[in-house]
């Protein structure tokens, strides 16, 4: 995941959780959080250089 993709996903989670005009979609929030957490997981640093 590139830095741009990461930032986009974090922004989308923020929007989904904090924008009162957006319908809550728990499955999408959890999916995005799982992707973000996978990137930040210990040992993921070696993969970041190749993406």
Z-matrix of the N, CA and C atoms (Angstrom, degrees):
N
C 1 1.453
C 2 1.530 1 107.70
N 3 1.310 2 115.74 1 128.46
C 4 1.462 3 120.30 2 179.13
C 5 1.531 4 109.85 3 -75.98
N 6 1.318 5 115.59 4 166.00
C 7 1.464 6 120.25 5 176.86
C 8 1.527 7 110.58 6 -60.83
N 9 1.322 8 116.58 7 -36.20
C 10 1.469 9 121.21 8 178.91
C 11 1.522 10 110.87 9 -65.34
N 12 1.334 11 116.80 10 -44.47
C 13 1.471 12 120.71 11 177.55
C 14 1.518 13 110.66 12 -61.74
N 15 1.331 14 115.71 13 -43.81
C 16 1.462 15 121.33 14 179.80
C 17 1.532 16 109.85 15 -59.17
N 18 1.321 17 116.89 16 -49.97
C 19 1.466 18 120.95 17 -179.23
C 20 1.522 19 111.03 18 -61.45
N 21 1.323 20 116.68 19 -39.85
C 22 1.465 21 120.99 20 179.33
C 23 1.532 22 110.75 21 -62.59
N 24 1.317 23 116.71 22 -42.14
C 25 1.469 24 120.56 23 -179.28
C 26 1.525 25 111.22 24 -68.14
N 27 1.324 26 116.88 25 -40.90
C 28 1.468 27 120.11 26 177.34
C 29 1.525 28 110.18 27 -63.23
N 30 1.319 29 116.85 28 -43.13
C 31 1.467 30 120.41 29 177.91
C 32 1.528 31 111.57 30 -62.59
N 33 1.329 32 116.55 31 -38.75
C 34 1.470 33 119.94 32 179.67
C 35 1.531 34 110.89 33 -66.45
N 36 1.323 35 117.54 34 -40.95
C 37 1.468 36 120.31 35 176.71
C 38 1.521 37 109.51 36 -61.62
N 39 1.320 38 116.82 37 -44.78
C 40 1.460 39 120.97 38 178.79
C 41 1.528 40 110.90 39 -58.64
N 42 1.324 41 116.12 40 -44.87
C 43 1.467 42 120.21 41 179.64
C 44 1.522 43 111.43 42 -63.74
N 45 1.330 44 116.64 43 -44.90
C 46 1.462 45 120.39 44 -178.57
C 47 1.525 46 112.13 45 -63.46
N 48 1.305 47 116.31 46 -34.36
C 49 1.468 48 119.60 47 -177.53
C 50 1.523 49 113.75 48 -86.35
N 51 1.327 50 117.42 49 -26.49
C 52 1.461 51 119.25 50 -169.82
C 53 1.516 52 116.62 51 -116.41
N 54 1.318 53 118.46 52 -12.61
C 55 1.462 54 120.21 53 -179.83
C 56 1.529 55 108.55 54 -88.28
N 57 1.329 56 117.23 55 114.33
C 58 1.471 57 119.52 56 -176.98
C 59 1.530 58 113.16 57 -67.07
N 60 1.322 59 117.62 58 -14.12
C 61 1.461 60 121.09 59 -179.63
C 62 1.523 61 113.31 60 -90.77
N 63 1.324 62 116.71 61 -0.94
C 64 1.459 63 121.38 62 -178.28
C 65 1.528 64 109.06 63 -104.71
N 66 1.329 65 114.97 64 130.27
C 67 1.465 66 120.12 65 177.95
C 68 1.533 67 109.87 66 -65.06
N 69 1.315 68 116.62 67 134.93
C 70 1.461 69 121.47 68 179.24
C 71 1.524 70 109.60 69 -67.49
N 72 1.315 71 116.33 70 127.99
C 73 1.458 72 123.02 71 177.60
C 74 1.531 73 108.28 72 -126.56
N 75 1.332 74 116.95 73 84.29
C 76 1.469 75 120.28 74 -175.33
C 77 1.527 76 113.91 75 -55.31
N 78 1.316 77 118.14 76 -40.89
C 79 1.466 78 119.99 77 -178.28
C 80 1.526 79 110.87 78 -62.55
N 81 1.320 80 117.74 79 -39.67
C 82 1.458 81 121.41 80 178.77
C 83 1.526 82 110.74 81 -68.10
N 84 1.328 83 117.16 82 -41.91
C 85 1.463 84 120.90 83 177.95
C 86 1.525 85 110.06 84 -59.31
N 87 1.333 86 117.13 85 -48.74
C 88 1.463 87 120.68 86 -179.26
C 89 1.524 88 111.67 87 -63.96
N 90 1.317 89 116.69 88 -38.30
C 91 1.462 90 120.64 89 178.86
C 92 1.533 91 110.91 90 -63.29
N 93 1.317 92 116.23 91 -46.40
C 94 1.459 93 120.24 92 178.69
C 95 1.530 94 111.04 93 -64.04
N 96 1.316 95 116.84 94 -42.06
C 97 1.465 96 120.03 95 178.94
C 98 1.522 97 111.35 96 -63.83
N 99 1.318 98 117.92 97 -37.24
C 100 1.461 99 121.14 98 178.03
C 101 1.527 100 110.69 99 -64.03
N 102 1.330 101 117.11 100 -41.22
C 103 1.462 102 120.55 101 178.21
C 104 1.520 103 111.08 102 -65.27
N 105 1.325 104 116.36 103 -42.13
C 106 1.462 105 121.07 104 178.96
C 107 1.530 106 109.90 105 -64.41
N 108 1.323 107 116.91 106 -44.34
C 109 1.464 108 121.01 107 -179.01
C 110 1.521 109 111.49 108 -65.30
N 111 1.323 110 117.07 109 -36.06
C 112 1.457 111 120.45 110 179.35
C 113 1.527 112 110.23 111 -63.24
N 114 1.299 113 117.10 112 -40.19
C 115 1.463 114 121.17 113 178.84
C 116 1.520 115 110.71 114 -65.34
N 117 1.334 116 116.82 115 -37.79
C 118 1.461 117 121.61 116 -176.90
C 119 1.520 118 113.67 117 -88.11
N 120 1.319 119 117.49 118 -0.19
C 121 1.470 120 121.46 119 -177.54
C 122 1.531 121 110.45 120 -66.36
N 123 1.343 122 115.86 121 147.94
C 124 1.467 123 118.95 122 175.58
C 125 1.532 124 110.15 123 -56.45
N 126 1.317 125 115.98 124 136.53
C 127 1.449 126 120.84 125 -179.59
C 128 1.507 127 113.11 126 90.22
N 129 1.320 128 118.00 127 -9.36
C 130 1.457 129 121.07 128 -179.56
C 131 1.513 130 111.68 129 -78.37
N 132 1.317 131 117.78 130 -14.21
C 133 1.463 132 121.80 131 -177.27
C 134 1.509 133 113.06 132 -59.38
N 135 1.315 134 117.97 133 -34.75
C 136 1.460 135 120.63 134 179.74
C 137 1.515 136 110.91 135 -66.59
N 138 1.325 137 118.08 136 -32.87
C 139 1.457 138 121.54 137 179.95
C 140 1.519 139 112.69 138 -74.87
N 141 1.313 140 116.92 139 -27.01
C 142 1.451 141 120.80 140 -176.50
C 143 1.512 142 112.17 141 -62.51
N 144 1.314 143 117.54 142 -35.42
C 145 1.457 144 120.80 143 -177.09
C 146 1.523 145 112.32 144 -67.53
N 147 1.321 146 117.29 145 -24.16
C 148 1.458 147 120.54 146 -176.21
C 149 1.509 148 112.77 147 -94.52
N 150 1.295 149 118.58 148 -6.58
C 151 1.467 150 120.80 149 -176.66
C 152 1.497 151 111.60 150 -90.06
